[in-house]
């Protein structure tokens, strides 16, 4: 299996560097325009490399955004660099700037488990740091893997491996808990939830690291996270609930990103094991989620940053199965948002029609338009 994984990874990196066909002009242009608005209205003009949380900035706002919005700005810039040829190359310096800003959140002394990672708010001298959220860190780790696969950035790979160490440290080891196991959502004392979004992205990161390194522990941990989530958070209709608490009470909301990431995890399990049952499960989850959100008209009610993650994982599935059903749905969503939620004067997206935009919302739409501008062979680099 180790040799097969190495061979598959080599093919993946080769395809990532293959000549690209031209992107549809509208997608690339929309990505660029949305990014310009992000930079104009959210980037802090103080040399920190950080961003404001929302626009307009309110008197009681923090100086800078939390890590979760910043990570999605980071991911948006990364996705822009993936656009073909000169379209993507022009954002490489900006991506280096995002790296600088990202490190403003790094707390080398570690959180409650003693393992370093990204705090929820910038650390000194830019802020007082904050609690660690495992999902926030997992997104950054997945971006780092995407960078490694796209260009062989070994510094990014080292960061991803350190983040996975943090994720593993968040595993619930107390057998007295209801449904023991699972990665906690946060180290904050006010929450002891174990979530789909703290476990499935962790499994996805572990599988990517196994693809790259062949190190068995990554596969074993990915399977533990995957099995635990399927045991306790998979609903009878094939969709995933949000989280459960230490008493075993399940919060049954269906969020779009909680459906997308398990699809990506099953695709990666299929790639590393060649067991077609995983691919069949990925298809089933994708079909159930597509019907629930697209077929039944629920997609627009989901936050755009959840939908960006949802669609990226569906594109990963289509990179294996072929077809364009999910890409078409992603473009339909992107077109609808452009037509109904965008202020043509500012280029900002107003999802609540109240004159306010969150940085994470704007970043999500940059991601969506940028990835739609990618050549389809790159979809296999997605989460």
C-alpha positions in Angstrom: 0.0 0.0 0.0 2.9 2.4 0.8 4.2 2.0 -2.8 0.8 2.5 -4.3 0.2 5.7 -2.2 3.6 7.1 -3.3 2.9 6.3 -6.9 -0.6 7.9 -6.8 0.9 11.0 -5.1 3.5 11.4 -7.8 0.8 11.3 -10.4 -1.2 13.8 -8.5 1.7 16.3 -8.3 2.4 15.7 -12.0 -1.1 16.5 -12.9 -1.1 19.6 -10.7 1.8 21.0 -12.8 0.3 20.0 -16.2 -0.4 22.7 -18.8 -3.7 24.4 -18.0 -6.5 25.4 -20.3 -7.8 28.9 -20.1 -10.3 29.6 -17.3 -13.7 31.0 -18.1 -13.2 34.8 -18.0 -16.2 35.4 -15.9 -15.1 33.2 -13.0 -11.6 34.6 -12.9 -12.9 38.2 -13.3 -15.4 37.7 -10.5 -12.7 36.2 -8.2 -10.4 39.1 -8.9 -13.1 41.7 -8.3 -14.3 40.0 -5.1 -10.7 39.9 -3.8 -10.1 43.6 -4.6 -13.1 44.4 -2.4 -11.8 42.2 0.3 -8.5 44.0 0.3 -10.0 47.4 0.1 -12.5 47.1 2.9 -11.0 44.5 5.3 -7.2 44.6 5.2 -5.8 46.4 8.2 -3.6 49.3 7.0 -1.1 49.0 9.8 1.5 46.7 8.4 0.3 43.7 10.5 -0.9 41.7 7.6 -4.2 41.1 9.5 -7.8 41.9 8.7 -10.9 43.4 10.2 -13.8 41.1 11.1 -16.5 43.1 9.3 -17.3 46.1 7.2 -18.3 48.7 8.3 -16.1 48.4 11.3 -18.0 49.0 14.5 -16.8 50.9 17.5 -16.8 47.8 19.8 -15.1 45.5 17.3 -11.8 43.8 18.0 -8.9 45.4 16.2 -8.4 42.3 14.1 -10.5 39.3 13.0 -10.4 36.0 14.7 -8.5 33.0 13.3 -11.4 31.3 11.6 -12.1 34.3 9.3 -8.4 34.9 8.8 -7.9 31.3 7.8 -10.6 31.7 5.1 -8.9 34.8 3.8 -5.7 32.8 3.6 -7.5 30.0 1.8 -9.0 32.5 -0.7 -5.6 33.8 -1.6 -4.3 30.3 -2.0 -7.2 29.5 -4.3 -6.5 32.5 -6.4 -2.9 31.3 -7.0 -4.4 28.1 -8.5 -6.0 29.9 -11.4 -4.3 29.2 -14.7 -1.1 30.8 -15.8 -0.6 34.5 -15.2 -4.1 34.8 -13.6 -2.8 32.9 -10.6 0.8 33.9 -10.6 -0.1 37.5 -9.8 -1.3 36.5 -6.3 1.8 34.7 -5.2 3.2 37.7 -3.3 -0.2 38.1 -1.7 0.0 34.5 -0.5 3.3 35.2 1.1 1.7 38.1 2.9 -1.1 35.8 4.2 1.6 33.5 5.5 3.0 36.4 7.5 -0.4 37.2 8.9 -1.2 33.6 9.7 1.8 33.4 12.0 0.4 36.2 14.1 -1.9 33.6 15.5 0.7 30.9 16.2 1.2 30.2 19.9 4.5 28.2 20.2 4.0 27.6 23.9 0.9 25.6 23.1 -2.6 25.5 24.5 -4.1 23.3 27.2 -2.6 20.1 25.7 0.9 21.7 25.5 1.0 21.3 21.7 1.6 24.4 19.7 -1.0 25.7 17.2 -3.0 28.7 16.0 -4.9 30.5 18.7 -8.3 32.0 18.1 -6.9 35.6 18.1 -3.5 37.1 17.3 -0.8 36.7 19.9 1.4 39.5 21.3 2.2 42.1 20.2 -1.0 42.1 18.1 -3.4 40.7 20.6 -3.8 38.5 23.6 -4.1 35.2 21.8 -7.1 33.0 22.7 -8.4 29.4 22.9 -7.4 26.8 20.4 -10.1 25.5 18.1 -9.2 22.3 16.4 -11.3 22.9 13.3 -9.7 26.3 12.8 -6.3 24.6 12.8 -7.4 21.8 10.5 -8.4 24.2 7.7 -5.0 25.8 7.8 -3.4 22.3 7.7 -5.5 21.4 4.7 -4.4 24.6 2.9 -0.8 23.7 3.7 -1.3 20.3 2.2 -2.8 21.9 -0.9 0.2 24.1 -1.2 2.6 21.1 -0.9 0.7 19.1 -3.5 0.6 22.0 -5.9 4.2 23.0 -5.7 6.2 20.9 -3.3 6.4 23.5 -0.5 8.1 21.5 2.2 7.7 24.3 4.8 4.0 24.0 4.3 4.1 20.2 4.8 6.0 20.7 8.0 3.3 23.1 9.3 0.6 20.6 8.3 2.3 17.8 10.3 2.6 20.0 13.4 -1.1 20.9 13.1 -2.0 17.2 12.9 -0.1 16.7 16.1 -2.3 19.3 17.7 -5.4 17.6 16.4 -4.4 14.2 17.8 -3.8 15.9 21.2 -7.5 16.9 21.2 -8.8 13.3 21.2 -11.2 12.5 24.1 -9.5 9.9 26.2 -12.0 9.8 29.1 -14.0 6.5 28.9 -16.5 7.8 31.5 -17.9 10.2 28.8 -20.9 9.2 26.8 -19.8 8.0 23.4 -16.1 8.3 24.4 -13.5 9.4 21.8 -13.6 12.0 19.1 -11.7 15.2 18.8 -13.1 18.1 20.8 -14.2 21.2 19.0 -12.1 23.6 21.2 -9.9 23.7 24.2 -12.1 26.5 25.7 -13.5 25.5 29.1 -17.1 26.6 28.1 -17.4 23.8 25.5 -16.8 20.1 25.7 -18.5 19.2 22.4 -17.1 16.8 19.9 -18.1 17.8 16.4 -18.3 16.5 12.9 -16.2 19.5 11.9 -13.5 18.8 14.4 -13.2 15.1 13.4 -13.8 14.8 9.7 -11.4 17.6 8.6 -8.9 16.0 11.0 -9.4 12.6 9.2 -9.0 14.4 5.8 -5.8 16.0 6.9 -4.5 12.7 8.2 -5.3 11.0 4.9 -3.5 13.6 2.9 -0.5 13.3 5.1 -0.6 9.5 4.7 -0.7 10.0 0.9 2.4 12.2 1.1 4.5 10.4 3.7 3.2 6.8 3.8 3.4 7.1 7.6 0.9 4.5 9.0 -0.1 6.5 12.1 -1.7 9.1 9.9 -4.0 6.5 8.3 -4.7 4.9 11.7 -5.7 8.2 13.3 -7.8 9.2 10.3 -9.7 5.9 10.6 -10.3 6.5 14.3 -11.8 10.0 13.6 -13.8 8.7 10.7 -15.2 5.7 12.5 -16.1 7.7 15.6 -18.0 10.3 13.6 -19.9 7.7 11.6 -20.8 5.9 14.8 -22.2 8.9 16.7 -23.0 11.7 14.3 -24.3 10.1 11.1 -28.1 10.5 10.8 -30.5 7.8 9.5 -30.9 9.8 6.2 -27.2 9.7 5.4 -26.4 13.2 6.5 -24.2 14.2 9.4 -25.3 16.0 12.6 -23.3 18.8 14.1 -22.0 17.6 17.4 -22.6 15.8 20.7 -21.9 16.8 24.3 -20.4 14.7 27.1 -23.8 13.5 28.1 -24.3 12.0 24.6 -26.9 14.6 23.5 -26.7 15.2 19.8 -27.2 18.6 18.2 -29.0 17.5 15.0 -28.5 20.6 12.7 -27.4 19.8 9.2 -24.7 22.2 8.0 -23.5 22.0 4.4 -19.8 21.7 5.3 -20.5 18.8 7.6 -21.8 16.9 4.6 -19.1 18.0 2.1 -16.0 17.0 4.2 -17.1 13.4 4.8 -17.5 13.1 1.0 -13.9 14.2 0.6 -12.8 11.8 3.4 -14.4 8.8 1.6 -12.8 9.8 -1.7 -9.3 9.9 0.0 -10.0 6.5 1.8 -10.8 5.1 -1.6 -7.6 6.5 -3.1 -5.4 5.0 -0.4 -7.1 1.7 0.0 -8.6 1.1 -3.5 -11.7 -0.2 -1.7 -14.7 0.9 -3.8 -17.0 0.8 -0.8 -15.6 4.1 0.2 -16.3 5.6 -3.2 -19.8 4.3 -3.1 -20.3 5.9 0.3 -18.9 9.2 -1.0 -21.4 9.1 -3.8 -24.3 8.3 -1.4 -23.5 11.2 0.9 -23.0 13.6 -2.0 -26.4 12.6 -3.6 -28.2 12.9 -0.2 -26.6 16.3 0.4 -27.3 17.5 -3.1 -30.9 16.6 -2.8 -31.2 18.2 0.7 -29.5 21.5 -0.2 -29.9 21.9 -3.9 -32.9 19.8 -4.8 -34.9 21.1 -1.8 -33.8 24.7 -2.1 -31.9 25.0 1.2 -28.5 26.0 -0.1 -29.0 29.8 0.0 -29.8 29.6 3.7 -26.4 28.1 4.5 -23.5 30.4 5.2 -21.4 30.9 2.1 -18.2 29.8 4.0 -19.9 26.5 4.7 -21.0 26.2 1.1 -17.4 26.9 -0.2 -16.1 23.9 1.8 -19.1 21.8 0.7 -18.6 22.4 -3.0 -14.8 21.9 -2.9 -15.2 18.4 -1.5 -17.9 17.6 -4.1 -15.4 18.7 -6.8 -12.8 16.3 -5.3 -15.4 13.6 -5.8 -16.0 14.6 -9.4 -12.2 14.5 -10.0 -12.5 10.8 -9.5 -15.9 9.9 -10.8 -16.1 12.4 -13.7 -19.3 14.4 -14.5 -20.1 18.0 -13.7 -23.4 17.9 -11.7 -21.7 19.4 -8.6 -19.6 21.9 -10.5 -22.8 23.1 -12.3 -24.5 23.5 -8.9 -21.6 25.4 -7.6 -21.7 27.8 -10.6 -25.5 28.2 -10.3 -25.0 29.2 -6.6 -22.1 31.5 -7.5 -24.3 33.2 -10.2 -27.2 33.6 -7.8 -25.1 35.2 -5.1 -23.5 37.6 -7.7 -26.9 38.7 -8.9 -28.7 38.9 -5.5 -26.2 39.6 -2.8 -23.5 41.7 -4.4 -23.3 45.5 -4.1 -22.0 46.6 -7.5 -20.6 49.8 -6.0 -18.3 48.3 -3.4 -18.0 44.7 -4.7 -19.0 43.4 -1.3 -21.5 40.6 -0.6 -24.4 41.4 1.7 -26.1 38.2 2.7 -28.4 39.7 5.3 -29.3 42.8 3.2 -28.4 45.0 6.1 -25.4 46.9 4.6 -22.9 44.8 6.5 -20.4 42.2 5.2 -18.2 39.7 7.2 -14.7 39.1 6.1 -15.3 35.4 6.1 -18.3 35.8 3.8 -16.3 37.8 1.3 -13.4 35.4 1.4 -15.8 32.4 0.8 -17.0 34.0 -2.4 -13.4 34.6 -3.5 -12.7 30.9 -3.0 -15.8 29.9 -4.9 -15.1 32.1 -8.0 -11.4 31.2 -7.9 -11.9 27.5 -7.8 -14.5 27.7 -10.6 -11.8 29.4 -12.7 -9.4 26.4 -12.1 -8.8 23.9 -14.7 -10.7 20.8 -13.6 -7.6 18.6 -13.3 -6.7 20.6 -10.2 -9.8 19.6 -8.4 -8.0 16.6 -7.0 -5.9 19.0 -4.9 -8.9 20.1 -2.9 -9.4 19.1 0.7 
